[in-house]
């Protein structure tokens, strides 16, 4: 059963005080948000950004009828989604949310203190909270990745690393940064000579470009010469990375085309000064 239908049934059971029926719905709702939490913590991350608003809506409905069994798992999911994982892990914390989604989620954040004591209830319920929250979180995220000395220094080099299931891997391509005509930072380069055997023939000498796509997410593209014409192929995308303005996230990266080599991709960046 769809999540919204489970919540709808739970609302009806609550209206008629049918406790056993509510308990059955809560069991399934708890499983659903538990699955989301595991997905968030996995190497895949949350791939469907369009459904975040949907998840928030259902959580607010669950909170309104006070589903005691489900709410701890629901709150745990959003607490994790709003918080930067240690070591800039598998997702970008609250940067996966849009301003509109944060505004929608604000009552739940304030009521259940999902952000700890860093933000007051009054600040969270302020209309400017989403903007200030994302700005603060982006600074924290970049300092966590590159150190407090970074202070938004431009990144000059991006290493593409493919990891095996055992977590082993090496740099398969080094991309250098340049500035595009619209003033966005792009990284471009080619596959490492020693790694070309793991790539398809048409990609071994292709130009790789790391930058922002039309939807605002970071993407890695290959510029390929086919019959003396240049074609652009999307190889990987970092889902829900639209708030990472100055540098692409380390992970997750979603494979978009079968010609991209196997393995889990992550990005290693180097700033324009030594650590």
C-alpha positions in Angstrom: 0.0 0.0 0.0 1.2 3.5 -0.8 2.5 5.6 2.1 -0.2 8.2 1.7 -2.9 5.5 1.8 -1.5 4.1 4.9 -1.6 7.5 6.6 -5.1 8.1 5.3 -6.3 4.8 6.8 -4.5 5.6 10.1 -6.3 8.9 10.2 -9.7 7.2 9.8 -8.8 4.6 12.5 -7.8 7.5 14.8 -11.0 9.3 14.1 -13.0 6.2 15.3 -10.4 5.3 18.0 -9.7 1.9 16.5 -6.4 1.2 18.3 -5.6 -2.2 16.7 -6.1 -0.8 13.2 -3.8 2.2 13.9 -1.1 -0.2 15.2 -1.1 -2.2 12.0 -0.7 1.0 9.9 2.1 2.2 12.1 4.0 -1.0 11.6 4.1 -0.4 7.8 4.8 3.3 8.1 7.7 2.6 10.4 9.1 0.1 7.9 8.8 2.7 5.1 10.7 5.5 6.9 13.2 2.9 8.2 13.9 2.0 4.6 14.4 5.7 3.7 16.9 6.0 6.5 18.9 3.1 5.3 18.8 4.4 1.8 20.1 7.8 3.0 23.0 6.2 4.8 23.9 3.9 1.9 26.2 4.7 -1.0 23.2 5.4 -3.2 21.7 8.1 -1.0 18.2 9.4 -1.8 17.8 9.4 -5.5 14.3 10.8 -5.8 14.4 14.5 -4.9 10.9 15.0 -6.2 9.4 12.9 -3.4 11.0 14.7 -0.4 8.1 17.1 -0.2 5.8 14.1 -0.4 7.6 12.4 2.6 7.4 15.7 4.6 3.7 16.0 3.9 3.0 12.4 5.2 5.3 13.0 8.2 3.3 16.1 9.2 0.1 14.1 8.9 1.5 11.3 11.1 2.6 13.9 13.6 -0.9 15.5 13.7 -2.5 12.2 14.8 0.4 11.4 17.1 1.5 8.0 15.8 3.6 7.0 18.8 5.2 3.9 17.2 6.0 5.5 13.9 7.1 9.0 14.9 10.5 8.0 16.4 11.6 6.5 13.1 10.1 9.4 11.1 12.0 11.9 13.2 15.2 9.9 13.1 15.1 9.9 9.3 14.6 13.7 9.1 17.2 14.3 11.8 19.7 12.4 9.8 18.7 14.0 6.6 19.2 17.5 8.1 22.5 16.7 9.7 25.9 16.5 8.0 27.4 13.0 8.4 30.9 12.8 9.8 33.6 13.0 7.2 31.2 14.3 4.5 29.9 10.8 4.2 27.3 9.4 1.8 25.1 12.5 1.6 25.2 16.3 2.0 23.0 16.6 5.0 20.4 19.3 4.9 21.7 20.5 1.5 19.4 17.9 -0.2 16.4 20.1 0.8 15.1 23.0 -1.2 14.1 26.2 0.6 10.4 25.3 0.0 10.9 21.9 1.6 12.6 23.3 4.6 9.8 25.8 5.0 7.3 23.0 4.9 9.3 20.9 7.4 10.0 23.8 9.8 7.1 23.1 12.2 8.3 19.5 12.7 11.9 20.6 13.2 10.8 23.2 15.8 8.4 21.0 17.7 10.8 18.0 18.0 14.1 20.0 18.2 15.6 18.1 15.2 18.5 20.5 15.0 19.5 20.5 18.6 20.4 23.8 20.4 22.0 25.5 17.4 18.8 27.0 16.2 16.0 28.4 18.4 12.3 27.6 17.8 11.7 31.2 16.8 14.5 31.1 14.3 13.3 27.9 12.7 9.8 29.2 12.3 11.0 32.5 10.8 10.4 32.8 7.0 14.1 33.4 6.4 15.2 30.2 8.2 15.6 28.1 5.0 18.0 30.6 3.4 20.1 31.0 6.6 20.1 27.3 7.3 21.4 26.4 3.8 24.0 29.1 3.8 25.3 28.0 7.2 25.2 24.3 6.3 27.1 24.9 3.0 29.9 26.6 4.9 30.1 23.8 7.4 30.1 21.2 4.7 32.9 22.8 2.7 35.0 23.3 5.9 34.4 19.7 6.9 35.6 18.5 3.5 38.5 20.8 2.9 39.4 22.1 6.4 38.7 25.5 8.1 41.5 27.1 6.2 39.7 26.6 2.9 37.3 29.6 3.2 35.8 29.1 -0.2 39.2 29.0 -2.0 38.6 27.7 -5.6 39.3 24.0 -6.2 41.8 23.4 -9.0 41.8 19.7 -9.3 39.1 16.9 -9.1 40.1 13.3 -9.0 37.5 10.7 -10.1 37.9 7.6 -7.9 36.1 4.3 -8.6 35.7 2.0 -5.6 35.1 -1.8 -5.7 32.7 -3.5 -3.4 35.6 -4.0 -1.0 36.1 -0.3 -0.8 39.4 -0.3 -2.8 40.0 2.0 -5.6 42.2 4.6 -7.3 42.0 7.7 -9.3 40.8 7.0 -12.9 40.8 10.6 -14.1 42.2 13.9 -13.1 40.2 17.0 -14.0 41.5 20.5 -13.9 39.2 23.5 -13.1 38.3 26.4 -15.4 35.6 29.0 -15.4 32.8 28.7 -17.9 31.3 31.7 -19.8 28.5 31.9 -17.2 31.0 32.1 -14.4 30.4 28.6 -13.0 33.4 26.4 -12.1 33.9 23.4 -14.4 36.4 20.7 -14.2 37.7 19.0 -17.4 40.3 16.4 -18.4 40.7 12.9 -19.8 41.0 9.4 -18.5 44.3 8.3 -16.9 46.4 6.4 -19.5 46.9 3.4 -17.1 43.1 3.2 -16.5 41.9 3.4 -20.1 41.5 -0.4 -20.4 38.5 -0.3 -18.0 36.6 2.2 -20.2 34.7 1.6 -23.4 36.6 2.4 -26.6 34.7 5.6 -27.4 35.4 7.1 -23.9 39.1 6.3 -23.7 40.2 9.5 -25.4 37.0 11.5 -24.6 37.1 14.8 -22.8 35.4 14.5 -19.4 33.6 17.5 -17.9 32.4 17.9 -14.3 29.9 20.7 -13.8 26.3 21.7 -13.2 23.5 20.3 -15.3 20.4 22.3 -16.3 18.5 21.0 -13.3 21.2 22.4 -11.0 22.7 19.0 -10.0 26.4 18.1 -10.5 27.0 15.9 -13.5 30.0 14.2 -15.2 29.7 14.3 -19.0 31.9 12.9 -21.8 32.5 14.9 -25.0 32.7 12.2 -27.7 33.7 12.5 -31.4 31.3 10.5 -33.5 31.6 10.7 -37.3 33.5 14.0 -36.9 30.8 15.5 -34.8 30.9 16.1 -31.0 28.3 14.4 -28.8 27.7 15.0 -25.1 26.9 11.9 -23.0 25.9 12.0 -19.3 27.9 9.4 -17.4 27.2 10.1 -13.7 25.0 12.5 -11.7 25.1 13.4 -8.0 21.4 13.5 -7.1 20.0 16.3 -5.0 23.3 18.2 -5.1 21.8 21.5 -6.3 22.8 23.4 -3.1 26.5 22.4 -3.4 27.4 25.7 -5.1 31.2 25.9 -5.0 32.3 22.3 -5.3 30.7 18.9 -6.2 29.9 16.5 -3.4 32.2 13.5 -2.7 29.2 11.2 -3.1 26.7 9.7 -3.9 27.1 9.5 -7.6 24.5 7.7 -9.7 25.5 6.0 -13.0 23.5 7.3 -15.9 25.0 5.4 -18.9 26.1 1.8 -19.3 29.4 2.9 -21.0 30.6 4.4 -17.7 33.0 1.9 -16.0 31.8 -0.3 -13.1 32.3 0.7 -9.4 31.1 3.3 -6.9 32.3 6.8 -7.9 33.5 9.5 -5.5 35.1 12.8 -6.1 38.3 13.9 -4.4 39.0 17.7 -4.7 42.2 19.6 -4.1 42.2 23.4 -3.4 44.7 25.8 -4.9 47.0 25.7 -1.9 48.8 23.0 0.1 47.2 21.7 3.4 
